[in-house]
Amino acid sequence: MIKGIGIDVVHVHRLEHWVKTPGLLERYFHPHELETARSRGHGMAVSLAARFAAKEAFGKALGTGLKNIVLKDIMVVNRHNGQPEIQVFGTALAALQKFGANRIHLSLTHERDNAIAMIVLEQVDEGAGGLLP
């Protein structure tokens, strides 16, 4: 059963500014996300904008925003085929469990100046596979 849906857009130039501000990225992104984004060279800001949009969309899908959630507890990774996946830990996992969802679907896209993320939170039976820990 679908429990929540969230969508967010982030202007890439916002992240271009953040990249130039020492220590700011480390406040909002998991170290693995930063490593992945830095490996993309000129695509770093776009990659981070999409990941930040995913974090915001997650909060919207919960219906609470990101209140009491440490943003580094939300990590966007890419599977071997490039498909984005969201992983949650600590405060984000606790919020998800309290909300009553156990599966997260994520879609990311970007076009020049904008990055967009959509999240669907779902509650599925334990025998369905693909559940969060």
Buried (B, 14 or more C-beta within 10 A) or exposed (E): EEBBBBBBBBEBEBBBEBBEEEEEBEEBBBEEBBEBBEEEEEEBBBBBBBBBBBBBBBBBBBEBEBEEBBBBBBBBBEEEEEEBEBBBBEBBBBBBEEBEBBBBBBBBEBEEEBBBBBBBBBBEEEEEEEEEE
